[in-house]
C-alpha cells in the first residue's frame, strides 16, 4: 500500500510540474524551417508566376511563396495556402515532417512539386475531419474533386 501511495504522489508531482497552459502552447514558435533545410527562398516565384508556369503542364518543380490559410489541426501534416487567389493543398513529402498547427496567417515559401490532383471522397473526408469541419461540411463531400496540390520537400515559414 505504501508503494502505491508513493507512486501516486510521484505521478501527481510530475503533473503539477507541467506549467505550460493551453494559451502558452498556442504561442508555439511558427517561424522556421521544416523538412529539407538545404535550400533558401531566393528566386522564389510569386503565386501568379507559378500558376503561369504550370499552365499547360502536368506538374512543375518550383520554389514558390504564398500565405498559409490553414494547417491540419490533428498534427500539422498538411496545410492550405493562398496562391494568387487559388487555394493550394500542401502535403509534405513522405510525411517526413509537419508544420505547427497554428501556422495559419503566416507567409511561407515552399520547395517541391506543384500539380493538379484528383482527390478521392475518402481523402476529402479525412482532411475535413483533420480540419475540424462541421457535420454539414463533411456531409456535403460526395464526389472526387480536382485541386491544385503541392508536395513540399521543405517549407520556410516567416
N, C-alpha and C positions, 0 to 999 in steps of 0.2 A: 504494500500500500504506500510505503514511503517513496518507493521508486516512481510510482505513478504520479504522486503529488509533486515530486521533484521535476519530472518531465513536463507536467502541466505548467509549473512555474517557469521553467526554461522556455517553453513554447510561448507563453504569454509575454515574456521579456523580449523575445525576438519580434513579436508582433508589435509591441509597444515602441520598439526602437525604430520602426519604419515610419519616418517622419514626413515622407512625401505625401502631399494631399493631392486629390484629383486635379485641382486647379494648377498645382505646380507641375504635375505630369503633363498637362496640356500645354505648358510653356516650353516643352522639349525643343531643343535647337533644331531648326529645319534646314538652315543653310549648310551646304556641304556637298561632298562628292559621294555618289553612290554607284556601285558597280565598278567598271573599268575606270581607273584613275590615271591612265597613261596618256590622256589627251587633254586639250584645252578648248575653250569656246571660241578661239579666234577663227574668223571666217565663217561663223555660223550663219546659215540662211535665215531670213525672216520667214514667217509662216506663208506669206504670199509667194515668195521666191520658191519655197518648197512645193507649194501647190502647182506653180507654173512648171517646175522641173518634173513633177510627177505626171502631168497631163500627157496622155497617150502612152504611158508606160505601165508595166505591171508593178514595178517597185523601183525604189532608188535607195542607195546608201548615202546618208546625209547627216550633217550636223545642223540642227535647227533650234531656234529659240521661240518660246511662247510662254503663256501663263497657265499655271495649273488651276483647273476648275474644281477638281475633287480628287480624293485618293481613297482607296479601299479602306474601309473602317474596321475590317477584320484584322488585317496585319500590314497594310501598306503594300500589297502585292500587285497593284495596278493603279493607274491614275487616268483622268481625263484632262485634256488640255485644249485651250482655245488656240487654234492655228488659223490666223487670217479669217476669223469668223466661222471656221469649221471646227466641230468637235472631233478631237482625235483621241482614240482609245490607246493608251500606252501600257504595254506589258513589258516585263523585264526578262531578258534572255535567260532561258532555262530556269526561271525563278531563282536566280543565283543571288539576288539582292532585293531589298524592299526600300521604300521611302517612308518618312514619318507620316503618320495618319493625319497630322494637322498641316499638310503641305499646301492645302488649297489657298488660292490668292497669292501665291509666290511665283515669281518668274523663274524659268528653268531652261536649261539648254540640254538637248539630248543628242546622243550619237547612236546611229543604228539604221534599221531598215524601215522605210515608210511604204505602205501598200494598202490597197483596198482588200477587205476580207469579208467573207460571208460568216456571220456569227449565228450559230445554231440557237434554237429556242432554249435548249438545256443550258448553254453557256450564258445566254442573256439572263436567265433566271438566277443562276449562280452569282453573276455580277450584281444584279439588282438586290439580292439578299445581302451581299457584302457591303453595298452602298446604303443599306438600311432603308430601302424603298418601301413605300406604303403597300398595303394589300391590294389597293386598286391599281397601282402602277405595275405590280407583279402580275395581276390578273390580265392586264392589257397585253402582255407578251404572249403572242400566239403564232408568230411566223419568223422565219430567219430574216436577218437584215444585213445589208451591205454597209460597212462603215470604214472610215479612214482609220487605219491601225498603224502602230509603230512598235517595233520590237527594239527596245533600248539595250545597248551594251553598257551604257553609262549615262548618268544624269548628274548635272551640276545645278543645284538649287541656290539661288541668290537670296 
